[in-house]
């Protein structure tokens, strides 16, 4: 299978990847210009740009590009290796262009419980780069989180700065308790998110919103939170909730209100009636 066929396969499967291409070499480099390597979000690769420490840095940079959605043209040289506190090996200088493929919309699942596990595969299929964030040890249900692009442990949901979320990211607050939901919601309020959704019912939201008002947040800011989360499709099972949540995020992403498409076309189809 060629690298381009692998890219198409990854896009169909909802896997994030990045293509690294050698565009220039200086001296006796291990690979010639035009050599390509495909990097997946978990660090797996197809092809090689020569191995060694330079390739390790390319993989690291490619994973960062997948998360940011930005391309990168970078020179990998013995000097660059040394700047990363690594002992330069026999690598010569290569200029490499890294291009994320497929998608770059970041979704952060704040919590790793049943709802997060149900949302995860659907969000991947919808084209999100999904990072699971939790304060707990998630090794006990690693299999349920196998589709995640990243799993990050934080000490507290009130400070997720180690995650380095980009502006325009999507967040779902679904932690293991009301107290940590409040911490997580407060922690993302100032991150210029495109979407913040939170699980729960009105009796849960009222005290949390009152707390945030006391912290100085306005009603206009609080009204931007999608709480309760999800489109109203009437489902109550985990899978139905997950479908409604991902559908709501897609509506926000595509600047739609999530209503029935039929109703928006009725005037054209029945001009004499409506």
C-alpha positions in Angstrom: 0.0 0.0 0.0 1.4 3.4 -1.0 1.6 6.3 1.5 -1.2 8.1 -0.4 -3.4 5.0 -0.1 -2.7 4.9 3.6 -3.7 8.6 3.9 -7.1 7.8 2.2 -7.6 4.8 4.4 -6.8 6.9 7.5 -9.3 9.5 6.5 -12.0 6.9 6.0 -11.3 5.4 9.4 -11.1 8.8 11.1 -7.5 8.5 12.0 -5.3 11.6 12.2 -2.0 11.6 10.4 0.6 13.9 9.0 2.8 13.7 6.0 6.5 14.5 6.3 8.4 15.2 3.1 12.2 15.8 2.7 12.4 18.9 0.5 16.1 19.6 0.7 19.3 18.0 2.0 22.8 19.3 2.8 25.7 17.0 2.6 25.4 13.2 2.6 21.9 12.9 4.1 20.3 9.5 4.8 17.4 10.2 2.5 17.1 12.2 -0.7 14.6 15.0 -1.4 11.1 13.7 -2.1 11.3 11.0 0.5 8.1 10.8 2.5 7.0 9.4 5.9 3.5 9.1 7.3 3.1 9.7 11.0 -0.1 8.8 13.0 -1.3 10.5 16.1 -0.1 7.6 18.3 3.5 8.0 16.9 3.3 5.0 14.6 4.9 5.6 11.2 4.9 4.3 7.6 8.1 4.9 5.7 11.2 6.7 7.1 13.2 9.9 6.7 16.3 8.2 7.8 15.8 7.0 11.4 17.8 8.2 14.3 17.2 11.2 16.5 16.2 13.5 13.7 13.3 11.1 12.8 12.2 11.1 16.5 12.0 14.9 16.4 10.1 14.8 13.1 7.5 12.4 14.8 7.2 14.7 17.8 6.8 17.8 15.6 4.3 16.0 13.4 2.1 15.1 16.4 2.1 18.8 17.4 1.1 19.7 13.8 -1.8 17.3 14.0 -3.1 18.9 17.1 -2.6 22.5 15.9 -3.6 21.9 12.3 -0.6 24.0 11.2 2.0 23.0 8.7 5.7 23.2 9.5 8.9 23.6 7.4 11.9 22.9 9.6 15.6 22.2 9.2 16.8 19.1 11.1 20.5 19.3 11.7 23.1 18.3 14.3 22.6 21.7 15.9 18.8 21.2 16.2 19.4 17.8 17.8 21.8 19.4 20.3 19.2 22.1 21.2 16.9 19.3 22.3 19.5 18.0 24.8 20.1 15.0 22.6 23.5 13.8 21.6 23.9 14.4 17.9 24.3 11.1 15.9 25.4 10.6 12.3 22.5 12.6 10.9 23.2 15.2 8.2 21.0 18.2 7.5 17.5 17.8 6.0 14.8 20.3 5.4 11.4 18.6 6.1 7.9 19.8 5.4 5.2 18.5 7.7 1.6 18.7 6.7 -1.3 17.4 8.9 -3.8 15.4 6.9 -7.5 14.9 7.3 -8.7 17.0 10.2 -7.5 19.3 13.0 -10.5 20.2 15.1 -9.6 19.6 18.7 -12.0 18.0 21.1 -11.1 17.6 24.7 -13.1 15.1 26.8 -12.7 16.3 30.4 -13.4 13.0 32.1 -13.1 9.4 30.8 -16.3 7.8 32.0 -19.1 6.0 30.2 -20.3 9.0 28.2 -16.8 10.0 27.2 -16.2 6.5 26.0 -19.4 6.5 24.0 -18.7 9.9 22.4 -15.1 9.1 21.6 -15.5 6.8 18.5 -18.3 8.9 17.0 -16.2 12.1 17.4 -13.3 10.4 15.7 -15.5 9.4 12.8 -16.8 13.0 12.6 -13.2 14.2 12.2 -12.2 15.4 15.6 -8.7 15.1 17.1 -9.8 13.7 20.5 -7.8 14.2 23.7 -9.0 12.6 26.9 -8.1 14.5 30.0 -8.6 13.1 33.5 -7.2 13.4 37.0 -7.7 9.6 37.6 -5.7 6.6 36.4 -7.5 5.5 33.3 -5.4 2.3 32.7 -8.4 0.2 33.9 -10.4 1.1 30.9 -7.7 1.7 28.3 -9.4 -0.5 25.8 -12.5 1.7 25.9 -10.3 4.7 25.2 -8.2 3.1 22.5 -9.5 5.4 19.8 -8.2 8.5 21.6 -5.4 10.5 19.9 -4.0 11.5 23.3 -4.7 10.7 26.9 -3.4 13.3 29.3 -3.3 13.1 33.1 -3.7 16.4 35.0 -3.5 17.1 38.8 -6.6 19.2 38.8 -9.3 20.1 36.2 -9.1 23.7 37.5 -5.8 24.0 35.6 -5.5 22.2 32.3 -2.6 24.3 31.1 -0.4 21.2 30.6 -2.9 20.2 27.8 -2.1 23.4 25.8 -5.5 23.7 24.1 -5.6 25.9 21.1 -8.2 28.7 20.6 -11.3 27.4 18.9 -11.2 24.0 20.5 -14.2 22.0 21.7 -14.7 20.8 25.3 -17.1 18.3 26.8 -17.3 18.5 30.6 -18.1 15.0 31.8 -16.0 14.3 34.9 -16.8 11.9 37.7 -18.6 14.4 40.1 -20.4 17.7 40.3 -17.5 19.3 42.1 -14.9 18.4 39.4 -17.4 19.4 36.7 -17.5 22.9 38.3 -13.7 22.9 38.4 -13.4 21.8 34.8 -16.0 24.3 33.5 -14.3 27.2 35.3 -11.0 25.9 33.9 -12.1 26.3 30.3 -14.2 29.4 30.5 -11.3 31.7 29.4 -9.8 29.5 26.7 -11.7 31.1 23.7 -13.4 27.8 23.0 -15.6 27.2 20.0 -17.8 24.9 22.0 -18.2 24.0 25.7 -20.8 21.4 26.6 -21.6 19.9 30.0 -23.6 16.9 31.0 -26.3 17.1 33.6 -29.7 18.6 34.5 -31.0 22.0 35.6 -30.6 21.3 39.3 -26.9 20.7 38.7 -26.3 23.8 36.4 -28.0 26.4 38.7 -25.5 26.2 41.6 -22.5 25.9 39.2 -23.7 29.0 37.2 -24.3 30.9 40.4 -20.7 30.1 41.4 -19.4 31.3 38.1 -21.4 34.5 38.4 -19.8 35.1 41.8 -16.5 34.7 40.0 -17.4 37.5 37.6 -18.7 35.7 34.6 -21.7 37.3 32.9 -25.0 35.7 31.9 -24.0 36.3 28.3 -20.9 34.1 28.8 -22.8 31.4 30.6 -25.5 31.3 27.9 -22.8 30.3 25.5 -22.4 27.0 27.3 -24.3 24.0 25.9 -25.9 22.8 29.0 -27.7 20.4 28.9 -25.5 19.1 26.2 -26.7 17.5 22.9 -29.5 18.0 20.4 -33.0 17.1 21.6 -33.6 13.8 19.9 -35.3 12.1 22.9 -32.7 9.4 23.4 -31.6 8.3 26.9 -29.1 5.4 26.2 -25.4 6.1 26.2 -25.2 5.7 22.4 -28.2 8.0 21.9 -26.7 10.6 24.1 -23.4 10.3 22.3 -25.1 10.7 18.9 -26.9 13.8 20.1 -23.7 15.3 21.5 -21.6 14.8 18.4 -24.5 16.0 16.2 -24.6 19.2 18.2 -20.9 19.8 17.9 -21.1 19.2 14.1 -24.0 21.7 13.9 -21.8 24.3 15.8 -18.8 23.5 13.6 -20.8 24.0 10.4 -22.7 27.0 11.7 -26.1 25.3 11.7 -28.9 25.3 14.2 -29.4 21.5 14.1 -33.1 21.6 13.1 -34.9 19.4 10.5 -33.5 19.9 7.0 -37.0 19.1 5.7 -38.5 22.2 7.4 -35.9 24.4 5.8 -36.9 23.2 2.3 -40.6 23.1 2.6 -41.2 26.6 1.2 -39.4 25.7 -2.0 -41.2 22.3 -2.3 -44.7 23.5 -1.3 -44.8 27.2 -2.4 -48.6 27.4 -2.5 -49.0 26.0 1.0 -46.3 27.5 3.1 
